[in-house]
Amino acid sequence: MRQLIIACLLSLLVLFSSSAVGQIPIPTPAAPSVGAASHVLMDARSGQILAEGNADEQRDPASLVKMMTAYVVFSELREGNVDLEEIVTVSERAWRTPGSRMFIEPGDEVRVADLMRGVIIQSGNDACVALAEHLAGDEQTFAQVMNSYAEQLGMENTYFANATGLPDEAMKTTARDTALLARAIVRDFPEYYSWYSERSFTWNDIRQSNRNRLLWRDSSVDGIKTGHTSAAGYNLAASAERDDMRLVSVVLGTSSEQARADQTQSLLNYGFRFFETHRLYDDNEELTRSRVWKGDMEDLGVGIDGELYLTIPRRQYDNLEASLRIDEPLVAPIEAGDQVGRLVVRLQGEVMHEEPLLARETVAEGSLWRRVVDDVLLRFQ
């Protein structure tokens, strides 16, 4: 009995000690098994991959192509090259495009805003071709623009041959690349992203529902796109936000509409249950000031390029450690933006993130006297 009491007291002591240091971590199990040919779960803010399977296997994207069609139009809207109220005259070629349709007619004059809802909500191939022809002259030229944006976004294993996702042997993407594109749409165009959460759209007296079932099932899901052909299977790129954490999930090659929704829900629940995202540093934040030799200033501000988000297992924030490694000695001249060291973030001793430390200001060479004095002092460093 005495031994049992001692053991209980020791257990309580261990529990109390752990709580004093920080919250007891929630164990992070392996990601769920996913019934898809390939999949990815990504944190939208940090870009970290939380789960993946065959993420770089090239597959038929089907209507997920329309995400890039929309990204190109969003970019043109931002640049002022097109306007939401601008009128597009529908060609016979656009009208004849097979597959899912918005049901526009030849000669119809349709606003860009309506065509975009036709693309995003109704998955209209006819709307895609109408926009492609309006912006680039023809669909083939528009596809070249799509590929240019794919390269800029780092979609290394993707090739677009058309604006619709209709089958083409040359057209391929991956779960990872699709997640990069979905993340870019959420990040770069928040003013238009809300269209992806609309459950239906009516055109020509025909009401069509959004094919993303999760919009009805999970209130945290607010986009983004489905796709299906017999060759591709059932694809779904989805995004959800809970408690200021946003995830992007991509499943390619599932067996049915129900399966793609179920597998996506499983991935999202896993990510939100076992991980959390923290903003460690703000954009343009000065992390430290470091000594500069032989310059017209004695020190300079050091920071990173942009904000830094990090996704970690839940209740591990207090165990993060950040260190700044300055490439000493720093000798002028130094230009703003020059790399002057590295930021290293560790979690329980394991490196979680590294990135360059950059000079936040320019330091020119100092006077002759300053250079001579610092040259002498450096010999004793």
C-alpha atoms as one frame of an Amber mdcrd trajectory, in Angstrom:
protein
   0.000   0.000   0.000   2.821   2.357   0.949   4.543   1.659  -2.399   1.303
   2.394  -4.281   0.904   5.753  -2.511   4.514   6.690  -3.336   4.009   5.733
  -6.996   0.866   7.899  -7.201   2.669  10.845  -5.627   5.537  10.488  -8.096
   3.066  10.416 -11.009   1.394  13.579  -9.750   4.803  15.236  -9.362   5.701
  14.413 -12.966   2.327  15.728 -14.178   2.694  18.943 -12.161   6.250  19.485
 -13.432   5.172  19.033 -17.047   2.309  21.495 -16.593   4.630  24.051 -15.020
   6.859  24.054 -18.101   3.970  24.135 -20.598   0.866  22.292 -21.669   1.189
  18.553 -22.093   1.598  17.907 -25.846  -1.161  16.084 -27.697   0.412  13.044
 -29.389   0.561  13.461 -33.173  -0.386  10.169 -34.822   0.331   9.191 -38.386
  -1.919  10.731 -41.002  -5.069   8.803 -41.907  -5.081   6.304 -44.738  -6.546
   8.025 -47.797  -8.469   6.236 -50.523  -7.095   8.272 -53.414  -4.432   7.802
 -56.064  -2.605  10.813 -54.612  -3.233  13.424 -51.944  -1.774  16.373 -50.055
  -2.725  18.278 -46.920  -1.051  21.702 -46.716  -1.229  24.591 -44.289  -2.212
  27.572 -46.426  -0.270  30.146 -44.419   3.006  28.343 -43.729   2.970  26.179
 -46.855   3.992  23.158 -44.783   2.858  19.708 -45.861   1.073  17.891 -43.027
   0.178  14.723 -44.932   0.870  13.375 -48.401   0.732  10.298 -50.583   2.112
  10.078 -54.130   2.009  13.863 -54.048   4.201  14.298 -57.145   2.568  11.637
 -59.302   1.319  13.254 -62.514  -2.389  12.738 -63.105  -5.244  14.056 -65.228
  -6.543  17.209 -63.476 -10.002  17.223 -65.110 -11.924  20.366 -64.067  -9.311
  21.343 -61.488  -7.792  23.068 -64.538 -10.461  25.729 -64.052  -8.643  26.882
 -60.921  -5.824  28.147 -63.137  -8.318  29.555 -65.647  -9.762  31.592 -62.780
  -6.297  32.545 -61.476  -5.399  34.038 -64.864  -8.644  36.047 -64.976  -8.140
  37.227 -61.386  -4.651  38.405 -62.352  -5.997  40.273 -65.374  -8.637  41.925
 -63.194  -6.000  43.062 -60.721  -3.813  44.450 -63.494  -6.744  46.407 -64.879
  -6.675  44.613 -68.225 -10.294  43.531 -67.811 -13.254  44.623 -65.705 -15.964
  42.602 -63.969 -18.637  44.575 -65.828 -16.909  44.125 -69.199 -19.087  42.422
 -71.800 -17.974  39.221 -73.537 -19.652  38.150 -76.769 -20.066  34.369 -76.820
 -18.625  32.634 -79.881 -20.095  29.563 -81.566 -16.951  27.649 -80.606 -17.476
  28.455 -76.937 -21.126  27.427 -77.227 -20.205  24.098 -78.844 -17.660  23.154
 -76.163 -18.721  19.744 -74.808 -19.041  18.679 -71.195 -20.407  20.647 -68.254
 -22.047  23.897 -69.327 -23.186  27.293 -68.125 -25.721  27.274 -71.018 -24.634
  30.493 -72.696 -25.730  30.890 -76.323 -23.885  32.092 -79.462 -23.996  35.872
 -79.667 -24.931  36.289 -75.995 -23.343  39.318 -74.331 -22.302  38.221 -70.851
 -20.513  40.101 -68.083 -17.102  38.812 -67.002 -18.480  38.527 -63.454 -21.244
  36.180 -64.618 -18.870  34.088 -66.688 -16.595  33.711 -63.667 -19.484  32.377
 -61.604 -20.217  30.051 -64.496 -16.639  28.768 -64.300 -16.335  28.551 -60.519
 -19.804  27.425 -59.403 -21.240  25.686 -62.474 -17.905  24.408 -63.861 -19.009
  25.587 -67.300 -16.625  24.633 -70.098 -18.412  27.068 -72.389 -17.726  29.924
 -69.945 -14.039  28.973 -69.787 -13.632  29.123 -73.555 -15.536  32.404 -73.790
 -13.200  34.004 -71.248 -10.091  32.503 -72.854 -11.034  33.859 -76.264 -11.898
  37.260 -74.842  -8.612  37.641 -72.962  -6.138  35.921 -75.292  -7.782  35.633
 -78.712  -8.006  31.839 -78.603  -7.847  29.017 -76.090  -4.395  27.798 -77.154
  -2.807  31.185 -76.460  -4.656  31.359 -73.146  -3.209  27.950 -72.197   0.287
  29.355 -72.738  -0.526  32.106 -70.244  -1.768  29.451 -67.823   1.535  27.598
 -68.086   3.461  30.812 -67.495   1.602  31.361 -64.220   2.112  27.712 -63.272
   5.862  28.189 -63.634   5.768  31.347 -61.494   3.891  29.486 -58.753   6.414
  26.638 -58.691   4.060  24.058 -60.201   6.931  22.004 -61.569   4.984  18.935
 -62.685   1.981  20.612 -64.310   1.135  21.314 -67.933  -2.061  22.934 -69.215
  -3.331  22.303 -72.748  -6.736  23.973 -72.476  -8.845  26.149 -70.193 -11.552
  23.581 -69.410  -9.965  20.343 -68.238 -11.401  18.337 -71.115  -9.190  15.266
 -71.745  -5.861  15.889 -73.435  -2.924  13.474 -73.276  -0.467  16.322 -72.740
  -2.257  17.799 -69.730  -1.026  16.726 -66.286  -0.822  17.974 -62.722  -0.029
  16.641 -59.247  -1.636  16.870 -55.838   1.235  19.066 -54.605   1.005  21.461
 -57.554  -2.763  21.704 -57.180  -2.345  22.566 -53.499   0.125  25.307 -54.450
  -2.441  26.752 -56.866  -5.295  26.578 -54.355  -3.106  28.284 -51.753  -2.204
  31.014 -54.255  -5.863  31.724 -55.061  -6.734  32.068 -51.368  -3.659  34.194
 -50.642  -3.505  36.401 -53.727  -7.189  37.048 -54.428  -9.232  37.143 -51.217
 -11.600  39.632 -52.855 -12.699  36.973 -55.377 -12.214  33.785 -53.375 -15.672
  34.104 -51.799 -17.204  32.983 -55.127 -15.964  29.469 -54.376 -18.263  29.265
 -51.341 -21.449  30.060 -53.294 -23.666  26.981 -53.394 -25.520  27.687 -56.623
 -25.774  30.001 -59.615 -28.587  30.505 -62.114 -28.077  31.448 -65.747 -30.533
  31.236 -68.611 -33.161  30.178 -66.031 -31.119  27.076 -65.245 -30.026  26.742
 -61.620 -26.932  24.615 -61.002 -25.439  23.659 -57.656 -21.801  23.768 -56.668
 -20.409  20.225 -56.884 -18.333  20.614 -53.702 -20.462  18.650 -51.206 -18.381
  19.829 -48.273 -19.933  23.298 -48.557 -23.091  21.737 -47.114 -21.398  19.309
 -44.724 -18.705  21.400 -43.020 -19.235  25.101 -42.258 -15.466  25.687 -42.111
 -15.052  24.674 -45.781 -15.348  27.666 -48.136 -13.987  26.330 -51.475 -12.459
  25.407 -53.830 -13.043  23.026 -56.889 -14.088  19.567 -57.997 -13.137  17.628
 -61.115 -14.087  14.361 -62.777 -13.475  12.386 -65.939 -13.421   8.635 -66.460
  -9.625   8.766 -66.780  -8.993  11.103 -63.843 -11.463   9.671 -61.361 -13.026
  12.020 -58.837 -10.816  14.946 -57.770 -11.337  17.595 -55.121  -9.272  20.567
 -53.964 -10.773  22.033 -50.793  -9.908  24.719 -48.293 -11.202  25.300 -44.772
 -10.516  27.721 -41.936 -10.962  27.064 -38.219  -9.670  29.276 -35.397  -7.445
  31.359 -37.717  -5.832  28.237 -39.190  -6.426  27.546 -42.898  -5.747  24.214
 -44.566  -5.756  23.144 -48.199  -6.522  19.527 -49.090  -6.203  17.849 -52.485
  -7.328  14.325 -53.368  -6.901  12.985 -56.903  -8.307   9.791 -58.340 -10.927
   8.781 -55.776 -13.728   6.376 -56.673 -16.844   8.569 -56.342 -18.258  11.956
 -55.361 -18.917  10.589 -51.892 -15.390   9.206 -51.591 -13.670  12.456 -52.537
 -15.746  14.326 -49.939 -15.140  11.700 -47.242 -11.377  11.493 -47.850 -11.066
  15.272 -47.869 -13.031  15.563 -44.627 -10.755  12.991 -43.003  -7.626  14.927
 -44.003  -9.006  18.277 -42.846 -10.123  16.892 -39.487  -6.690  15.355 -38.942
  -4.899  18.608 -39.699  -7.091  20.768 -37.472  -7.057  18.242 -34.624  -3.323
  17.706 -34.313  -1.615  20.874 -35.624  -1.633  24.619 -35.062  -0.106  27.507
 -36.986   1.692  30.482 -35.455   2.933  33.700 -36.986   6.445  33.982 -35.615
   7.494  37.220 -37.303   5.713  40.074 -39.069   6.578  41.451 -42.479   9.479
  43.919 -42.318  10.083  43.155 -38.646  13.595  43.994 -37.418  14.876  40.899
 -35.613  18.144  42.373 -34.383  20.812  44.973 -35.078  24.274  43.763 -35.911
  27.722  45.445 -35.813  29.061  46.645 -39.174  32.746  47.325 -39.761  34.289
  49.966 -42.054  30.906  51.545 -42.792  29.213  54.906 -42.482  26.990  53.291
 -39.822  28.040  51.205 -36.844  25.184  48.714 -37.075  22.289  47.693 -39.293
  18.866  46.153 -38.900  18.461  42.499 -39.841  15.238  40.692 -40.771  13.621
  38.186 -43.114  11.706  38.578 -46.353   8.003  38.733 -45.463   6.005  37.135
 -42.682   6.976  33.803 -41.173   4.308  31.256 -40.262   5.155  27.872 -38.802
   2.859  24.873 -38.376   3.688  22.591 -35.459   2.041  19.838 -33.411  -0.478
  21.217 -30.929   0.762  22.539 -27.572   4.388  22.670 -28.676   4.731  26.424
 -29.122   6.625  26.909 -25.845   9.227  24.411 -27.048  10.173  26.440 -30.144
  13.630  28.016 -30.176  14.807  30.571 -32.735  18.451  31.479 -33.272  20.043
  34.134 -35.478  23.331  33.236 -37.121  25.081  36.382 -38.355  27.890  35.986
 -40.911  30.373  37.926 -38.802  32.205  40.088 -39.368  29.872  42.222 -41.486
  32.034  44.567 -43.543  30.706  47.510 -45.559  29.567  48.105 -48.226  26.322
  46.189 -47.674  23.201  46.653 -49.797  19.677  46.389 -48.410  18.500  42.864
 -49.185  21.950  41.274 -49.011  22.060  38.011 -47.081  23.930  38.509 -43.816
  23.102  35.282 -41.971  20.415  32.688 -41.341  17.405  32.279 -39.083  17.072
  28.764 -37.645  13.923  27.621 -35.796  14.058  24.373 -33.812  11.430  22.329
 -32.047  12.853  20.165 -29.268  16.251  20.307 -30.950  15.023  19.399 -34.441
  15.371  22.034 -37.174  11.865  23.013 -38.309  12.693  25.977 -40.529  15.654
  27.878 -41.966  15.745  30.996 -44.086  18.135  33.828 -44.967  18.594  36.874
 -42.762  18.682  40.017 -44.881  20.059  43.505 -44.362  17.154  45.915 -43.974
  19.192  48.993 -44.940  22.193  49.961 -47.028  25.530  50.669 -45.361  28.074
  52.496 -47.513  31.830  52.493 -46.939  32.864  54.772 -44.119  35.527  57.455
 -44.132  39.199  56.585 -44.545  39.668  57.081 -40.794  36.793  54.693 -39.996
  38.148  52.037 -42.353  41.663  52.263 -40.895  40.447  52.120 -37.290  38.094
  49.206 -37.923  40.786  47.351 -39.857  42.997  47.512 -36.770  40.180  46.509
 -34.413  39.239  43.560 -36.583  42.706  42.092 -36.119  41.889  41.622 -32.436
  38.491  40.040 -32.934
